[in-house]
């Protein structure tokens, strides 16, 4: 059986509004369904501009979403959702806001706690309608069914996956990203690239997803430098928003691999933003995997404007310099990560089997430790 005939489930929000000026779809969709009690889940910046959503009726705002949301952050949101009783939850921000919005749409009133639903398809059902409105171009969370929350006790990410957390409406208006500063644009853009590349090179890679994965990588390669140079470049912003959406399409049926597993401890232990962590790790894992997937690595390099190579040293140098030229910080030491913390980080990353088992090349704990040491 060829890969083209391997079983795969393709899940998308039933409606996706994409393009400049599509934000009005939120108000129109709510009016058509008579939904009048909206809980908006946002970070501090986006909480200050919810008037852009044009909401009518009762509106409650949870504007304290953290860059790496943890269990207390989620519990504060759920308490507000319980008391307000929304008929629609709107994620308005980056991946963290959209992830928490998913959980706020399904957990209040369900009798389930976060720990009850960790893993695949354990959520009892949807309690409120869900709209996702991304304001960054990186996570693609608006298109997916997963949510990640950090447990502060274990310092591990708790992953929930459920079809009940799929958005009823996703509105991707690139104009919302025009205010994103260069450093965040760079980090989130490479995060979108990592989603696409890891899915493209995964052991679970599938032709139905390769289409989105490779085009997403090409879009990032073409438009990310432009968006960093000129944040008002609307074509570049639209290209990155599309790349992020395509990356979200990749996450459902295929998901990420070692890159994200190795990056996670940077966020959970040292509070490095998810996009920045992935940007730092991305070149190292692409280089490590190059001998196992030389043809696909060549296509990724071409998307970034580099000649083909499966030599790990060549791949690492090219992609690391590409990320650095975007303004990404490429040294763990710059984030004050101590060298004596690297072994426990390697142990934690190696335990994330749901991702590492899909990596195209087996990666041992020692391999992960070597990546951290090379990135220090």
Secondary structure, DSSP 8 states (H G I E B T S, - for coil): --GGGS-------S-EEESTTTTHHHHHHHHHHT--EEEEEE-HHHHTTGGGG---SEEEEE----TT-BHHHHHHHHHHHHHH--SEEEEEESHHHHHHHHHHHHSTTTT--HHHH-EES------SEEEEEESSSS--GGG-SEEEEEETTTTEEEEEE-GGGS-SEEEE-GGGGTT--HHHHHHHHHHHHHHHHHHHHSTT--HHHHHHHHHHHHHHHHHHHHHHH-TT-HHHHHHHHHHHHHHHHHHHHT---HHHHHHHHHHHHH---HHHHHHHHHHHHHHHHTTTSHHHHHHHHHHTT------HHHHHHHHHHHHHHTT----GGGGT--GGGHHHHHHHHHT-HHHHTTSSS---HHHHHHHHHHH-
